[in-house]
């Protein structure tokens, strides 16, 4: 067992739960949207280069439950973040 195994196991449980609830596993954005709702997170799109991103394309603030992502580009790229 490596250090990432608990993370993988949690991801598998979440994936299974989302699919059981009706999320389409063949549509990445549907899975992201369902996970955000299930985990009661907030997704915020910021302009690319916004200081809140601290030079990153996306970041997660665990304390507030907020995912900040750089706006712009294709939806498929957003899912990769």
C-alpha positions as CSV (number, residue, x, y, z in Angstrom):
1,X,0.0,0.0,0.0
2,X,1.4,3.3,-1.0
3,X,0.6,6.8,0.3
4,X,-2.0,7.4,-2.4
5,X,-4.0,4.3,-1.8
6,X,-6.4,5.9,0.6
7,X,-7.0,8.8,-1.9
8,X,-7.6,6.3,-4.7
9,X,-10.1,4.4,-2.5
10,X,-12.0,7.6,-1.6
11,X,-12.1,8.5,-5.3
12,X,-13.5,5.1,-6.2
13,X,-16.2,5.4,-3.5
14,X,-17.1,8.9,-4.7
15,X,-17.2,7.8,-8.3
16,X,-19.4,4.9,-7.5
17,X,-21.8,7.0,-5.5
18,X,-22.1,9.7,-8.2
19,X,-22.8,7.1,-10.9
20,X,-25.4,5.4,-8.7
21,X,-27.0,8.8,-8.2
22,X,-27.2,9.2,-12.0
23,X,-24.0,11.1,-13.1
24,X,-22.8,10.0,-16.5
25,X,-19.3,8.6,-16.2
26,X,-18.6,9.1,-19.9
27,X,-19.1,12.9,-19.5
28,X,-16.2,14.3,-17.4
29,X,-17.9,17.7,-16.7
30,X,-21.1,15.9,-15.4
31,X,-18.9,14.0,-13.0
32,X,-17.1,17.2,-11.8
33,X,-20.4,19.0,-11.4
34,X,-21.9,16.1,-9.5
35,X,-18.9,15.8,-7.2
36,X,-18.9,19.5,-6.4
37,X,-22.6,19.3,-5.5
38,X,-22.2,16.0,-3.5
39,X,-19.2,17.4,-1.5
40,X,-20.9,20.7,-1.0
41,X,-18.1,22.7,-2.6
42,X,-18.1,26.0,-4.4
43,X,-16.6,26.5,-7.9
44,X,-15.4,30.0,-8.7
45,X,-14.1,31.0,-12.2
46,X,-11.5,33.7,-12.0
47,X,-9.7,35.6,-14.8
48,X,-6.5,34.0,-15.9
49,X,-3.7,35.6,-13.9
50,X,-5.9,36.6,-11.0
51,X,-3.7,37.1,-7.8
52,X,-6.0,34.7,-5.9
53,X,-4.7,31.8,-8.1
54,X,-1.2,32.5,-7.0
55,X,0.2,31.6,-10.4
56,X,-1.7,28.3,-10.7
57,X,-4.5,27.4,-13.1
58,X,-6.6,26.1,-10.2
59,X,-6.5,25.7,-6.5
60,X,-8.6,24.3,-3.7
61,X,-9.1,26.2,-0.4
62,X,-10.0,23.4,2.0
63,X,-11.0,25.8,4.8
64,X,-13.7,27.5,2.7
65,X,-14.5,24.5,0.4
66,X,-13.8,26.7,-2.6
67,X,-12.3,25.6,-5.9
68,X,-10.9,28.5,-7.8
69,X,-10.1,28.0,-11.5
70,X,-8.8,30.2,-14.3
71,X,-11.5,31.1,-16.8
72,X,-11.1,30.8,-20.5
73,X,-10.2,28.0,-22.9
74,X,-12.1,24.8,-23.7
75,X,-14.4,23.0,-21.3
76,X,-12.3,19.9,-21.7
77,X,-9.3,21.8,-20.4
78,X,-11.3,23.0,-17.4
79,X,-12.1,19.4,-16.5
80,X,-8.4,18.6,-16.5
81,X,-7.8,21.2,-13.9
